[in-house]
Each structure stands twice: as C-alpha cells, then as structure tokens.
C-alpha cells in the first residue's frame, strides 16, 4: 500500500505527526489531544494510527517508552 491508499483523515493525521513542531519521539503522544485537535473522538484517532501502521509501515514507527506512546513518521512526499 502507499500514501494514495490513505483516507483523508489518515493523511491529515499523518501530516500532523510529521510536523517538526510535533515531536512525538521525545514527548509522549496524546490521543486525547489529537482527538481534540481534529475534532473527532479518540476511537477515530486510534483507528487512523492502526491504519497508518498497516498501510504505510515503512513511514511510521510507533513504540512505547517511559510510560507513553512514541511516534516517529517520515513523509515520503517530502523527500
């Protein structure tokens, strides 16, 4: 799969994760804050994250560290 396979919301959240100002490697990810920022419920955010790891696994890395979810993403369209 590729970026073209992402839904509109999946693309939006992926681009948001990729922003330099959103450092989710050094700062824990907050699904609650993401849901608020996108005006969706938390389940939609969880579903989008799961879809991203399935559809574009070579461009997003999700792991757990120091009590929080950490996410690193690289936009292939920016390279």
N, C-alpha and C positions, 0 to 999 in steps of 0.2 A: 504494500500500500504506500501511498505518498500523500503529500500535502493536499493534493486535489481531492482526496477521499475524506477530508475532514469536513464536519458540518460547520456552519457559520459560527456557532458558539465555540466549538472546539478550536477553530482558527483564532478567534478573539482571545480566548484564554491562553492559548499557546503564545501568541504575540506578546501578551501581557507578562507572562512568565519570562520571556526572553529579554524584556527591557532591562537595561543595565541598572536602573534605579531599584528594581525588584530583585534583590539579592537573596534568593531562597536557598542558597548554599550555606551562607554564614548566618542567616536569620531564618528561623523556622517558618514554614508555610502555615497559613491560617485559612482553612476552608471557610470559616465563618466570615472573615474579612473579604475573601474572594467573592463569596455569595452576595455580600452587601455591595461590593463594588460593581458587580454585574447585575444586581437587582434580580437574582434568581435564588432558588432555595439550595441548601447545601447538597442535597442529593444530586442536583444537576451538575454541580461542580465536581463531585466525586465521580459521577458517570463520565464527564468530559475528561478528567485525568486518566481514568481507566482506559477510555477510548484512545487517548493520545499514546499511552504506553503500548497499546496493541497496534495502532495504525502507523505510527512513526517511531518505533522503538530505538532507532539509531540517532534520534534527535532529542530525546528526553530521557533523563535518568532520575528516578525517584528512589530515595532511601530514607532510613530512619537513623537519627543521630542525636544524642543528648536530649532525649525526650521529645523530639519533634520531627516532623516530616521535612525533608530537604529535597529541593528540586533543582536540577540543572538542565537547561534546554538551550539548544542551538538551532537557530532558524536557517535552514538550508538556502532560503531565498535571499539571505543577507550576505552570503559568502560569494 
